[in-house]
Amino acid sequence: MNENDIFPKSEDLGFRAWGEEKLLALVSGKFSFKWLEMRAGTKGGLQYHQLKDEVQVLITGKLLIRYDSGSGTLTEKVIGPGDCVHFYPGLIHQEEALTDCVLIEASTPHFNDRVRVEAKYGLTSDGGLPSTSLSEIIER
């Protein structure tokens, strides 16, 4: 055990068109803990995860959540500070920042796990990170 195990250093997870994503802590094989900042008017891809199970809490701002709980249609819900959302594996979802937002995310440590589904709903992708296959998912 060393000091970095007790006081982890944050890690920038690379360019995000919607804002910033930092890995705050990783407990290998168990969970990851992230800081997300989304700029007003931006959104993530309409997607689902094959393995990743995540929970987010909105710290500041107003966020529109789109999701399909199995009906084949998208439902929308606006959340505010203190609200939580659970994106379990297979749940189609998308976040859109109605204002500048800060979120905290706890999830299983599955990185690079996304299947984009805009075409399924007749929507166009606005870029962002592409779909990945099961073999491309990285478990840290």
N, C-alpha and C positions, 0 to 999 in steps of 0.2 A: 504494500500500500504506500502510495506517495502523496504529496500535497495536491497534485493535479487530480487525483481521485476524489479528494475531499472538496477542493475548490476548482471545479472545471473551468476551462477557458472557453469563451464563446467562439463559434466558427461560422463565418459567413458562408451560406450555402449557394452562392452564385447569383447571377443576374435573374431577377424576376420582373417581368414587364409591369406588374401591379404594385411593386414596392420592394420590401426587404424581408428576407427570411434568415434568421440566425439560429443555429443550434446552440442552445444554452448549456445543455447537459445531455450526456448519453450514458446510460447504464447498459453496457453491452449485453445483447440478448434479452433484455427486459423492456426498456422503454427509452424514448427520447423526449426531450422537453425543448420547445422552440418559442421564439419571439417572432411575431409576424407584424409587419406594418403594411397596410394597404392604403394607397392614395385614393381620395374621393374620385368617383367615376370610373374606377378600374375594376376588373373582375378576373377571377381565375377561370380555368377551363371547366366546361361541363364534363364531369369525369366520375369514375368510380375507382376504387382500389381493390386489387385482388387479394392482398394479404393484410395490408395496413388497416389498423383499427385506431381511430383518433377521436379525441375530445378537444374542443376549443372553448375558451371562455373569452368573451369580448370585454376588454378592459375599458376602451374609450371608443366612441363613435356610434354609427348606425350602419348595420350590415343587412343586406338582403340575401337570404338563403333560398336557393332553388333546389328542389329535390324531387325524386320520384321514388316513392315508397313501394313500388310494385304495380301501380295502376296503369303505367304506360304514359302518364301525363305528368307534367311538371307542376308542382305546388310551390307557392312563394310565401315566405314569412320574413318579416322584418324583426331583427333583434337589436337590443340595446345593451349598454354596459351592465355587466354582471350575468348576462344570459349565457347559457351553455348550449352547445350543439354536439351531437355524437354522430360521426360518420363511420358506420360499421362497414366491413368489407362487403362490396357489392352494391352499396347504396349510391345511386347516382346523385351528384350534388354539385353545387357551384356557389361561390361567395361573390357578392358584388358590393363594393364599398360605396354607400350613399354619402358618407362623409369620410374624412380621414379616420382610419381605424387602427387600433392596436389590439392584437389578440395574443393569448398564450395557448400553446398547443401541447398536449401530452399524447403520445402515440406509441404503438409498437415500433420497434426500430427497423422498419422496412422503408428503405429509401429507393427512389426511382420507380415507384409503383403507381402507375396511372394508366387508365384506359379512357381516352377521349371519346365522347359520344354525341357531339353536336349534330352530326349527320343524322343520327337516329331520330332527332326531334326537328329536322328540317332547318337547323341553324347553321350558320357559317362560323368556322373557327377564326378567332382574331389573333392567331399566332400562339405564342406561349410554348410551353414544353410539350413535346409529342407523346403519343401513347408509347408504352413499353410492354414488352412481353414478360411472361412469368420468369424466363431465364435471365432477364436484365435486372430484376429486383435484387437489391443489395441488402442483406440483413447484417447489421453491425452490432 
